[in-house]
Amino acid sequence: MNELRKDQISQEVFQLYDDYAHNRLDRREFIDRLSAYAVGGVTLASLMSAVMPDYVNKIQVPQDDPRLTIETITYDSPKGGGKINAQLCRPKNASGKLPGIVVVHENRGLNPHIADVGRRAALAGFVSLAPDALTPLGGYPGNDDDGRAMQSKRDRIEMLEDFIAGYEYLKKHDWCTGKAGVVGFCFGGWIANMMAVRIPDLGAAVPFYGGQPPIEMVPQIKAPLLLHYASLDTRVNEGWPAYEAALKQHGKVYEAYMYPDTNHGFHNDTTGRYDKAAAELAWQRTIDFFKKHLS
């Protein structure tokens, strides 16, 4: 099967996938609607292959990468899910302690892509912790459909507590300098924004296309923010003008970037929404931001 180019896929297809990925369509309805775009030599199978995640072939940093020390740990989250499992990574050649980054997954648990992002963060010179908020339900189940269904059964404020507890675990870890920040994607972007609200000593927060916190909570933010948005992501972007106005009103330190002609999820290189140029630029900005604020 020939792989479809991004320019062969209509924006409506990406919107359908966004609705499906955020539980606004079930799998049957998604496939039924997607079939309407299987025309002119484009098959339903090729459309499915283009938009659905490919975790087997798109991993950048494997689980056994010799450059990293990688462990699976469990920490306590007394206000959240109790015991939470997480991937903990650092560069193998690290001498001394390093700043920390909590890596927060999307709305489907710690899938292979977000675990990969955690390893990328470690290769960039940090100690990374990538928790799995599905731990209380048995952990990421091996596929995103079941992962989304499982995560929808958890209270999102309790999951926020899980990631706050992960931050506290990381900053006190022997590998960490005590300075730590957070990066999150989609649901994890909302978590990153909320951790900035909730944690007075958070070193930095980087939400990728994340929902904004309540405007009345903006005065509580102490951490510098780096915010990444996709220009075609109207669902998330509708909350940005009010958020930016509040950040300005209260004198908060922030940088924000709107990436042209990109969809929600543009950093995720396992799906058709991936935009290589935007993803690489956003990730480099993210690493530079953490190096600046966590040193």
Backbone as numpy.savetxt, mean C-alpha at the origin, in Angstrom:
# Nx Ny Nz CAx CAy CAz Cx Cy Cz
-1.06 -16.77 -25.72 -1.91 -15.57 -25.72 -1.03 -14.32 -25.72
-1.28 -13.38 -26.66 -0.51 -12.16 -26.69 -0.98 -11.22 -25.58
-0.02 -10.62 -24.90 -0.35 -9.71 -23.81 -0.83 -8.39 -24.36
-1.95 -7.89 -23.84 -2.48 -6.61 -24.29 -1.60 -5.47 -23.81
-1.43 -4.49 -24.68 -0.76 -3.26 -24.26 -1.75 -2.40 -23.48
-1.20 -1.53 -22.67 -2.08 -0.67 -21.87 -2.98 0.19 -22.74
-2.46 0.64 -23.89 -3.26 1.50 -24.75 -4.36 0.74 -25.49
-4.38 -0.58 -25.37 -5.45 -1.38 -25.95 -6.60 -1.61 -24.97
-6.44 -1.12 -23.74 -7.44 -1.34 -22.70 -8.14 -0.02 -22.40
-9.45 0.01 -22.49 -10.19 1.26 -22.27 -10.20 1.62 -20.80
-10.37 2.91 -20.54 -10.43 3.38 -19.16 -11.59 2.75 -18.41
-12.68 2.45 -19.13 -13.83 1.82 -18.48 -13.47 0.46 -17.91
-12.55 -0.25 -18.55 -12.11 -1.55 -18.04 -11.36 -1.37 -16.72
-10.50 -0.36 -16.66 -9.78 -0.10 -15.41 -10.75 0.31 -14.30
-11.80 1.05 -14.68 -12.79 1.44 -13.68 -13.56 0.23 -13.18
-13.88 -0.69 -14.08 -14.54 -1.92 -13.68 -13.68 -2.69 -12.68
-12.38 -2.78 -13.00 -11.49 -3.51 -12.09 -11.42 -2.81 -10.74
-11.41 -1.48 -10.73 -11.37 -0.74 -9.47 -12.62 -1.04 -8.65
-13.78 -1.09 -9.31 -15.01 -1.42 -8.60 -14.96 -2.84 -8.04
-14.43 -3.75 -8.82 -14.29 -5.14 -8.38 -13.31 -5.25 -7.21
-12.16 -4.57 -7.34 -11.12 -4.66 -6.31 -11.55 -4.02 -5.00
-12.57 -3.15 -5.05 -13.04 -2.49 -3.83 -14.43 -2.97 -3.42
-14.77 -4.19 -3.87 -15.98 -4.87 -3.40 -17.28 -4.21 -3.83
-17.23 -3.38 -4.88 -18.46 -2.81 -5.39 -19.11 -3.70 -6.46
-18.34 -4.65 -6.96 -18.84 -5.68 -7.87 -18.34 -7.02 -7.38
-19.20 -8.06 -7.45 -18.67 -9.39 -7.17 -18.01 -9.94 -8.43
-17.35 -11.09 -8.30 -16.57 -11.61 -9.42 -17.45 -11.90 -10.65
-18.63 -12.47 -10.42 -19.51 -12.81 -11.55 -19.92 -11.56 -12.31
-20.34 -10.51 -11.58 -20.76 -9.29 -12.24 -19.60 -8.61 -12.95
-18.42 -8.66 -12.34 -17.22 -8.09 -12.96 -16.95 -8.76 -14.30
-16.97 -10.08 -14.32 -16.69 -10.81 -15.55 -17.78 -10.55 -16.59
-19.04 -10.52 -16.15 -20.13 -10.24 -17.08 -19.97 -8.88 -17.75
-19.64 -7.88 -16.95 -19.48 -6.53 -17.51 -18.22 -6.42 -18.36
-17.17 -7.11 -17.93 -15.92 -7.07 -18.67 -16.07 -7.67 -20.06
-16.93 -8.67 -20.18 -17.10 -9.35 -21.47 -17.59 -8.40 -22.56
-18.23 -7.30 -22.19 -18.71 -6.33 -23.18 -17.56 -5.66 -23.92
-16.36 -5.71 -23.32 -15.18 -5.06 -23.93 -14.32 -6.06 -24.70
-14.77 -7.29 -24.78 -14.05 -8.31 -25.55 -14.52 -8.25 -27.00
-14.01 -7.28 -27.74 -14.41 -7.04 -29.13 -13.17 -6.78 -29.97
-13.33 -6.92 -31.28 -12.25 -6.57 -32.20 -10.99 -7.37 -32.01
-11.12 -8.65 -31.71 -9.94 -9.48 -31.53 -9.42 -9.51 -30.10
-10.00 -8.69 -29.22 -9.64 -8.71 -27.80 -10.54 -9.71 -27.09
-9.96 -10.71 -26.49 -10.75 -11.76 -25.83 -10.96 -11.44 -24.36
-11.99 -12.05 -23.78 -12.22 -11.91 -22.35 -11.03 -12.43 -21.56
-10.46 -13.54 -22.02 -9.30 -14.11 -21.32 -8.12 -13.15 -21.33
-7.91 -12.46 -22.45 -6.78 -11.52 -22.51 -7.04 -10.30 -21.63
-8.30 -9.85 -21.55 -8.63 -8.74 -20.65 -8.43 -9.13 -19.20
-8.88 -10.32 -18.84 -8.70 -10.80 -17.47 -7.22 -10.88 -17.13
-6.44 -11.42 -18.06 -5.00 -11.55 -17.82 -4.34 -10.18 -17.64
-4.85 -9.18 -18.39 -4.25 -7.85 -18.35 -4.51 -7.13 -17.04
-5.71 -7.30 -16.47 -6.04 -6.49 -15.29 -5.86 -7.23 -13.97
-5.93 -8.55 -13.97 -5.81 -9.30 -12.72 -4.34 -9.41 -12.31
-4.05 -9.49 -11.01 -2.65 -9.51 -10.56 -1.91 -10.77 -10.96
-0.64 -10.59 -11.32 0.26 -11.70 -11.64 1.36 -11.71 -10.59
1.14 -12.47 -9.52 2.11 -12.48 -8.42 3.28 -13.43 -8.68
3.14 -14.31 -9.64 4.19 -15.30 -9.89 5.36 -14.68 -10.65
5.04 -13.89 -11.67 6.08 -13.42 -12.59 6.54 -11.99 -12.34
5.90 -11.28 -11.42 6.20 -9.86 -11.26 6.94 -9.52 -9.96
7.35 -10.51 -9.21 8.09 -10.23 -7.97 9.46 -9.67 -8.31
9.82 -8.54 -7.71 11.12 -7.92 -7.95 12.20 -8.43 -7.00
11.82 -8.65 -5.75 12.79 -9.09 -4.73 12.25 -10.39 -4.12
12.83 -11.53 -4.45 12.28 -12.81 -3.98 12.42 -13.00 -2.48
11.64 -13.93 -1.96 11.64 -14.19 -0.53 12.98 -14.71 -0.01
13.77 -15.29 -0.88 15.07 -15.82 -0.47 16.23 -14.96 -0.98
15.97 -13.68 -1.21 17.01 -12.80 -1.74 18.21 -12.80 -0.80
19.41 -13.15 -1.31 20.59 -13.26 -0.44 21.07 -11.95 0.14
20.57 -10.84 -0.38 20.99 -9.53 0.11 20.27 -9.12 1.39
19.24 -9.90 1.78 18.39 -9.51 2.89 18.36 -10.56 3.99
18.14 -10.09 5.20 17.73 -10.96 6.30 16.23 -10.79 6.45
15.48 -11.88 6.28 14.02 -11.84 6.25 13.49 -12.80 7.29
12.61 -12.30 8.16 12.01 -13.13 9.20 10.50 -12.93 9.21
9.78 -13.93 9.64 8.36 -13.79 9.97 8.24 -13.71 11.47
7.70 -12.61 11.96 7.61 -12.38 13.41 6.14 -12.23 13.80
5.87 -12.28 15.08 4.54 -12.03 15.63 4.66 -10.99 16.74
3.80 -9.98 16.70 3.82 -8.96 17.74 2.42 -8.82 18.34
2.35 -8.18 19.49 1.10 -8.01 20.21 0.37 -6.75 19.76
-0.94 -6.88 19.54 -1.80 -5.75 19.23 -3.01 -5.81 20.15
-2.84 -5.40 21.40 -3.91 -5.59 22.39 -5.19 -4.83 22.09
-5.10 -3.69 21.38 -6.31 -2.92 21.05 -6.89 -3.33 19.70
-6.18 -4.22 19.00 -6.63 -4.64 17.69 -6.95 -6.11 17.65
-6.16 -6.86 16.83 -6.45 -8.26 16.60 -5.77 -9.24 17.53
-5.04 -8.74 18.50 -4.35 -9.61 19.46 -2.94 -9.92 19.04
-2.74 -10.99 18.28 -1.43 -11.36 17.76 -1.42 -11.12 16.25
-0.40 -10.42 15.75 -0.32 -10.09 14.33 1.01 -10.59 13.77
0.94 -11.32 12.67 2.15 -11.77 11.97 2.62 -10.70 11.00
3.92 -10.66 10.78 4.48 -9.67 9.87 5.79 -10.17 9.29
6.13 -9.65 8.12 7.43 -9.87 7.51 8.37 -8.76 7.99
9.51 -9.15 8.54 10.52 -8.20 9.02 11.78 -8.38 8.18
12.30 -7.29 7.63 13.46 -7.38 6.73 14.48 -6.29 7.05
15.73 -6.62 6.76 16.78 -5.61 6.76 17.88 -6.05 5.80
18.73 -5.13 5.34 19.85 -5.54 4.50 20.80 -6.44 5.27
21.27 -7.49 4.64 22.13 -8.46 5.32 23.46 -7.84 5.71
23.94 -6.89 4.92 25.25 -6.30 5.19 25.16 -5.07 6.08
23.99 -4.84 6.71 23.83 -3.65 7.56 24.75 -3.72 8.76
25.42 -2.62 9.03 26.23 -2.52 10.24 25.59 -1.48 11.14
25.09 -1.91 12.27 24.40 -0.99 13.16 22.92 -0.91 12.86
22.26 -0.02 13.56 20.81 0.11 13.46 20.41 0.98 12.27
19.18 0.76 11.81 18.66 1.47 10.65 17.30 2.08 10.97
16.90 3.13 10.25 15.53 3.63 10.40 14.53 2.58 9.93
13.29 2.69 10.41 12.28 1.70 10.11 11.15 2.23 9.24
10.55 1.32 8.47 9.37 1.65 7.66 8.33 0.56 7.86
7.13 0.97 8.28 5.99 0.06 8.30 5.34 0.11 6.91
5.15 -1.04 6.30 4.56 -1.14 4.96 3.15 -1.71 5.11
2.15 -0.94 4.69 0.75 -1.30 4.94 0.08 -1.75 3.65
-0.54 -2.92 3.72 -1.13 -3.53 2.54 -2.44 -2.88 2.13
-2.95 -3.36 0.99 -4.23 -2.89 0.45 -5.37 -3.58 1.19
-6.51 -3.72 0.56 -7.71 -4.23 1.24 -7.85 -5.74 1.11
-6.71 -6.46 1.09 -6.79 -7.91 0.87 -5.73 -8.68 1.63
-5.14 -8.05 2.66 -4.12 -8.72 3.45 -2.74 -8.62 2.82
-1.78 -9.26 3.48 -0.39 -9.19 3.05 -0.16 -10.16 1.89
-0.51 -9.70 0.69 -0.33 -10.53 -0.48 1.12 -10.48 -0.97
1.50 -11.30 -1.95 2.90 -11.36 -2.38 3.45 -10.03 -2.85
2.61 -9.18 -3.46 3.11 -7.90 -3.95 3.54 -6.99 -2.81
2.71 -6.85 -1.77 3.06 -5.94 -0.68 4.24 -6.49 0.12
4.32 -7.81 0.25 5.51 -8.39 0.88 6.76 -8.05 0.08
6.62 -8.06 -1.24 7.72 -7.67 -2.13 8.11 -6.22 -1.91
7.11 -5.34 -1.78 7.38 -3.92 -1.52 8.14 -3.76 -0.20
7.79 -4.56 0.80 8.51 -4.53 2.06 9.98 -4.88 1.87
10.24 -5.86 1.03 11.63 -6.25 0.77 12.36 -5.16 -0.02
11.66 -4.50 -0.93 12.27 -3.39 -1.67 12.69 -2.27 -0.71
11.84 -2.00 0.28 12.16 -0.96 1.26 13.42 -1.32 2.05
13.56 -2.60 2.38 14.75 -3.03 3.10 15.99 -2.89 2.22
15.88 -3.23 0.95 17.02 -3.08 0.05 17.46 -1.63 -0.09
16.52 -0.71 0.14 16.83 0.72 0.05 17.54 1.24 1.30
17.73 0.36 2.30 18.51 0.76 3.46 17.73 0.95 4.75
16.59 0.29 4.86 15.75 0.43 6.03 15.44 -0.94 6.64
14.96 -0.91 7.89 14.31 -2.08 8.47 12.83 -1.96 8.12
12.27 -2.94 7.46 10.86 -2.84 7.08 10.04 -3.89 7.82
8.83 -3.49 8.17 7.87 -4.38 8.80 6.58 -4.33 7.99
6.18 -5.49 7.44 4.95 -5.57 6.64 3.96 -6.48 7.35
3.06 -5.92 8.15 2.09 -6.73 8.91 0.98 -7.28 8.03
0.34 -8.33 8.51 -0.82 -8.92 7.85 -2.02 -8.76 8.76
-2.91 -7.82 8.43 -4.08 -7.57 9.26 -5.09 -8.71 9.20
-4.87 -9.69 8.34 -5.74 -10.86 8.30 -5.30 -11.96 9.27
-4.23 -11.72 10.02 -3.74 -12.73 10.95 -4.83 -13.30 11.86
-5.69 -12.45 12.46 -6.71 -13.00 13.36 -7.70 -13.94 12.66
-7.77 -13.87 11.33 -8.68 -14.72 10.57 -7.93 -15.85 9.85
-6.66 -16.01 10.18 -5.88 -17.07 9.57 -4.80 -16.59 8.62
-4.75 -15.28 8.34 -3.72 -14.74 7.46 -4.16 -14.69 6.01
-3.37 -14.01 5.18 -3.67 -13.91 3.75 -3.91 -15.30 3.19
-5.06 -15.52 2.52 -5.47 -16.88 2.16 -4.87 -17.43 0.88
-4.06 -16.63 0.19 -3.44 -17.13 -1.03 -4.07 -16.60 -2.31
-5.19 -15.90 -2.20 -5.78 -15.23 -3.36 -6.52 -13.99 -2.89
-6.61 -13.01 -3.79 -7.14 -11.71 -3.39 -8.65 -11.70 -3.18
-9.38 -12.52 -3.92 -10.83 -12.56 -3.73 -11.18 -12.93 -2.29
-10.60 -14.02 -1.82 -10.86 -14.44 -0.44 -10.25 -13.46 0.55
-9.10 -12.86 0.17 -8.48 -11.88 1.05 -9.36 -10.67 1.27
-9.98 -10.16 0.19 -10.90 -9.03 0.33 -12.10 -9.39 1.19
-12.64 -10.58 0.95 -13.80 -11.01 1.74 -13.44 -11.11 3.21
-12.26 -11.64 3.51 -11.83 -11.75 4.90 -11.62 -10.37 5.52
-10.93 -9.49 4.80 -10.63 -8.19 5.38 -11.91 -7.39 5.64
-12.94 -7.59 4.81 -14.20 -6.86 5.02 -14.89 -7.28 6.32
-14.47 -8.40 6.88 -15.06 -8.87 8.14 -14.39 -8.24 9.37
-13.27 -7.58 9.16 -12.58 -6.94 10.27 -12.96 -5.47 10.38
-12.97 -4.95 11.58 -13.22 -3.54 11.82 -11.98 -2.74 11.45
-12.15 -1.68 10.64 -10.96 -0.99 10.15 -10.24 -0.20 11.24
-10.95 0.22 12.28 -10.27 0.90 13.39 -9.42 -0.09 14.17
-9.91 -1.31 14.32 -9.08 -2.34 14.96 -7.85 -2.64 14.11
-8.01 -2.65 12.79 -6.84 -2.85 11.93 -5.87 -1.68 12.04
-6.38 -0.47 12.16 -5.51 0.68 12.40 -4.69 0.46 13.68
-5.33 -0.04 14.72 -4.61 -0.34 15.96 -3.51 -1.38 15.73
-3.77 -2.34 14.84 -2.76 -3.36 14.53 -1.51 -2.73 13.93
-1.69 -1.76 13.04 -0.54 -1.13 12.40 0.16 -0.14 13.33
-0.61 0.50 14.19 0.01 1.36 15.22 0.87 0.50 16.15
0.36 -0.66 16.54 1.14 -1.58 17.37 2.38 -2.07 16.63
2.25 -2.26 15.31 3.41 -2.65 14.51 4.48 -1.59 14.51
4.06 -0.33 14.44 5.00 0.78 14.53 5.74 0.77 15.87
4.99 0.57 16.95 5.62 0.55 18.27 6.60 -0.61 18.39
6.24 -1.75 17.82 7.14 -2.91 17.81 8.41 -2.58 17.04
8.25 -1.99 15.86 9.40 -1.74 14.99 10.37 -0.74 15.59
9.85 0.36 16.12 10.77 1.40 16.59 11.58 0.95 17.81
11.06 -0.07 18.52 11.78 -0.59 19.70 12.64 -1.80 19.36
12.61 -2.25 18.12 13.36 -3.45 17.74 14.86 -3.18 17.76
15.62 -4.20 18.06 17.08 -4.06 18.13 17.70 -3.60 16.81
17.04 -3.89 15.69 17.58 -3.48 14.39 17.32 -2.03 14.06
16.41 -1.38 14.81 15.91 -0.05 14.43 16.52 1.05 15.30
16.75 2.20 14.69 17.29 3.36 15.39 16.29 3.99 16.35
15.02 3.61 16.20 13.96 4.26 16.98 13.19 5.29 16.17
13.70 5.61 14.97 12.99 6.50 14.06 12.30 5.63 13.02
11.00 5.83 12.83 10.27 4.99 11.88 9.14 5.79 11.24
8.82 5.39 10.01 7.72 5.99 9.27 6.81 4.92 8.72
5.87 5.33 7.87 4.90 4.39 7.31 4.65 4.74 5.85
4.52 3.70 5.02 4.05 3.84 3.65 2.89 2.87 3.47
1.81 3.33 2.82 0.66 2.47 2.63 0.01 2.71 1.29
-0.72 1.69 0.82 -1.30 1.70 -0.51 -2.80 1.43 -0.44
-3.60 2.33 -1.04 -5.06 2.16 -1.08 -5.59 2.16 0.37
-6.19 1.08 0.85 -6.56 1.00 2.27 -5.37 1.37 3.14
-4.19 0.90 2.75 -2.97 1.23 3.50 -2.63 2.70 3.44
-3.06 3.39 2.37 -2.86 4.84 2.31 -3.71 5.54 3.35
-4.95 5.06 3.53 -5.79 5.61 4.61 -5.15 5.32 5.96
-4.63 4.12 6.15 -3.95 3.79 7.41 -2.77 4.73 7.63
-1.98 5.00 6.58 -0.83 5.90 6.73 -1.27 7.29 7.15
-2.35 7.80 6.53 -2.88 9.10 6.94 -3.33 9.08 8.40
-4.01 8.01 8.80 -4.51 7.92 10.16 -3.40 7.70 11.18
-2.35 7.00 10.80 -1.21 6.86 11.71 -0.55 8.22 11.94
-0.54 9.07 10.91 0.00 10.43 11.09 -0.85 11.21 12.09
-2.15 10.97 12.08 -3.05 11.61 13.04 -2.82 11.07 14.45
-2.64 9.76 14.57 -2.67 9.10 15.86 -1.32 9.03 16.58
-0.21 9.10 15.84 1.11 8.84 16.45 1.92 10.13 16.49
2.08 10.72 17.67 2.78 12.01 17.75 4.23 11.97 17.31
4.92 10.82 17.51 6.34 10.77 17.17 6.62 10.04 15.86
5.60 9.84 15.04 5.81 9.21 13.74 6.79 10.05 12.92
7.79 9.39 12.33 8.84 10.13 11.63 8.42 10.67 10.29
7.57 9.96 9.56 7.11 10.38 8.24 6.00 9.44 7.79
5.09 9.96 6.96 4.00 9.14 6.43 3.88 9.37 4.94
3.74 8.25 4.19 3.65 8.32 2.73 2.44 7.50 2.26
1.28 8.14 2.11 0.11 7.44 1.58 0.11 7.45 0.05
-0.06 6.28 -0.55 -0.31 6.17 -1.98 -1.81 6.04 -2.19
-2.39 6.99 -2.91 -3.82 7.01 -3.24 -4.68 6.52 -2.08
-4.48 7.19 -0.94 -5.17 6.79 0.28 -6.28 7.74 0.65
-7.33 7.19 1.26 -8.41 8.03 1.77 -7.91 8.97 2.85
-8.52 10.14 2.91 -8.05 11.18 3.81 -8.66 11.01 5.21
-7.97 11.52 6.23 -8.53 11.48 7.58 -9.62 12.53 7.73
-10.44 12.42 8.77 -11.42 13.48 9.03 -10.70 14.84 9.16
-11.25 15.85 8.53 -10.61 17.17 8.51 -10.36 17.70 9.91
-11.28 17.40 10.85 -11.11 17.92 12.20 -9.92 17.29 12.93
-9.38 16.21 12.38 -8.22 15.55 13.00 -6.88 16.06 12.45
-6.91 16.86 11.39 -5.67 17.33 10.76 -4.77 18.08 11.75
-5.31 18.90 12.67 -4.41 19.59 13.61 -3.54 18.64 14.44
-3.94 17.37 14.59 -3.15 16.42 15.38 -1.90 15.93 14.66
-1.82 16.14 13.35 -0.71 15.60 12.58 0.59 16.32 12.92
1.60 15.53 13.26 2.93 16.07 13.52 3.94 15.63 12.46
3.73 14.47 11.86 4.69 13.91 10.91 4.63 14.64 9.57
5.77 14.77 8.89 5.74 15.25 7.51 5.08 14.22 6.61
4.34 14.71 5.62 3.58 13.84 4.73 4.10 13.95 3.30
4.14 12.82 2.61 4.35 12.78 1.17 3.17 12.03 0.58
2.36 12.71 -0.21 1.10 12.14 -0.68 1.15 11.92 -2.19
0.86 10.69 -2.62 0.85 10.34 -4.04 -0.59 10.08 -4.48
-1.01 10.75 -5.56 -2.35 10.56 -6.10 -2.29 10.25 -7.60
-3.26 9.48 -8.06 -3.40 9.16 -9.48 -4.47 10.07 -10.09
-4.17 10.69 -11.21 -5.08 11.72 -11.74 -6.44 11.16 -12.14
-6.52 9.87 -12.51 -7.78 9.28 -12.95 -8.58 8.64 -11.80
-8.06 8.77 -10.60 -8.66 8.13 -9.42 -9.67 9.08 -8.77
-10.79 9.29 -9.45 -11.74 10.30 -8.97 -12.31 9.96 -7.61
-12.46 8.68 -7.30 -13.04 8.26 -6.02 -12.23 8.78 -4.84
-10.92 8.58 -4.87 -10.06 9.03 -3.78 -9.79 10.53 -3.87
-9.62 11.03 -5.08 -9.20 12.41 -5.26 -10.24 13.42 -4.81
-11.50 13.03 -4.74 -12.53 13.99 -4.36 -12.33 14.53 -2.95
-11.60 13.79 -2.11 -11.35 14.25 -0.75 -10.08 15.07 -0.60
-9.30 15.19 -1.68 -7.99 15.85 -1.57 -8.09 17.37 -1.41
-8.92 18.11 -2.14 -8.92 19.57 -1.97 -9.17 20.02 -0.54
-10.13 19.41 0.13 -10.42 19.80 1.52 -9.27 19.42 2.44
-8.66 18.26 2.18 -7.52 17.81 3.00 -6.36 18.77 2.83
-6.05 19.13 1.58 -4.94 20.05 1.34 -5.21 21.41 1.98
-6.43 21.89 1.89 -6.77 23.18 2.50 -6.53 23.14 4.01
-6.90 22.02 4.65 -6.69 21.89 6.09 -5.21 21.78 6.43
-4.45 21.06 5.61 -3.00 20.96 5.85 -2.36 22.35 5.77
-2.78 23.14 4.78 -2.24 24.50 4.65 -2.69 25.38 5.81
-3.96 25.28 6.16 -4.51 26.11 7.23 -3.76 25.91 8.54
-3.38 24.66 8.81 -2.75 24.35 10.09 -1.23 24.25 9.99
-0.67 24.67 8.88 0.78 24.77 8.74 1.51 23.45 8.78
0.91 22.41 8.21 1.53 21.08 8.24 2.58 20.97 7.13
3.60 20.15 7.38 4.66 19.91 6.41 4.21 18.78 5.48
4.08 19.08 4.20 3.65 18.04 3.27 4.14 18.34 1.87
4.27 17.27 1.09 4.47 17.35 -0.35 3.40 16.48 -0.98
2.86 16.91 -2.09 1.82 16.14 -2.77 2.07 16.13 -4.27
1.84 14.98 -4.87 2.05 14.82 -6.30 0.84 14.14 -6.92
0.38 14.70 -8.03 -0.69 14.11 -8.82 -0.04 13.59 -10.11
-0.11 12.30 -10.33 0.57 11.68 -11.47 -0.38 11.63 -12.67
-0.04 12.32 -13.76 -0.97 12.44 -14.89 -1.27 11.10 -15.56
-2.52 10.95 -15.96 -2.96 9.80 -16.75 -2.68 8.47 -16.07
-2.79 8.44 -14.75 -2.58 7.20 -14.00 -3.84 6.82 -13.24
-3.96 5.52 -13.01 -5.09 4.97 -12.28 -4.72 4.66 -10.84
-5.74 4.58 -10.00 -5.57 4.04 -8.65 -4.82 2.71 -8.77
-3.79 2.54 -7.95 -3.01 1.31 -8.01 -1.85 1.38 -8.99
-1.48 2.57 -9.46 -0.45 2.65 -10.50 0.92 2.14 -10.04
1.15 2.07 -8.73 2.44 1.57 -8.25 2.51 0.05 -8.25
1.38 -0.61 -8.29 1.33 -2.07 -8.20 1.68 -2.67 -9.56
2.88 -3.23 -9.67 3.37 -3.71 -10.95 2.84 -5.08 -11.34
1.90 -5.62 -10.57 1.34 -6.93 -10.91 0.05 -6.84 -11.71
-0.51 -5.64 -11.89 -1.77 -5.51 -12.62 -1.62 -4.54 -13.78
-2.63 -4.50 -14.64 -2.60 -3.64 -15.81 -2.67 -2.17 -15.50
-2.99 -1.81 -14.28 -3.03 -0.38 -13.91 -1.63 0.20 -13.71
-0.65 -0.66 -13.65 0.73 -0.24 -13.39 1.20 0.77 -14.42
1.82 1.84 -13.93 2.46 2.84 -14.78 3.93 2.91 -14.37
4.79 2.37 -15.19 6.19 2.19 -14.81 6.87 3.52 -14.46
6.71 4.52 -15.32 7.38 5.79 -15.07 6.89 6.44 -13.79
5.57 6.48 -13.59 5.02 7.09 -12.39 5.40 6.30 -11.15
5.34 4.98 -11.25 5.66 4.14 -10.09 7.10 4.31 -9.65
8.00 4.31 -10.61 9.42 4.45 -10.27 9.72 5.83 -9.70
9.10 6.87 -10.26 9.30 8.22 -9.75 8.73 8.35 -8.33
7.53 7.83 -8.12 6.90 7.91 -6.80 7.71 7.14 -5.77
8.23 5.97 -6.15 9.02 5.18 -5.20 10.34 5.87 -4.86
10.99 6.46 -5.86 12.23 7.18 -5.58 11.98 8.37 -4.67
10.89 9.08 -4.92 10.52 10.19 -4.04 10.26 9.69 -2.62
9.64 8.53 -2.52 9.33 7.95 -1.21 10.60 7.62 -0.44
11.52 6.94 -1.08 12.78 6.58 -0.42 13.56 7.82 -0.03
13.62 8.81 -0.93 14.33 10.05 -0.61 13.68 10.75 0.58
12.36 10.74 0.63 11.62 11.38 1.71 11.94 10.71 3.04
11.93 9.39 3.05 12.26 8.68 4.28 13.71 8.92 4.69
14.61 8.93 3.75 16.01 9.20 4.10 16.18 10.58 4.70
15.43 11.54 4.20 15.50 12.91 4.72 14.92 13.02 6.12
13.78 12.38 6.37 13.07 12.61 7.61 13.31 11.57 8.70
13.91 10.44 8.36 14.15 9.40 9.36 15.61 9.30 9.76
16.45 10.14 9.22 17.89 10.05 9.51 18.18 10.63 10.91
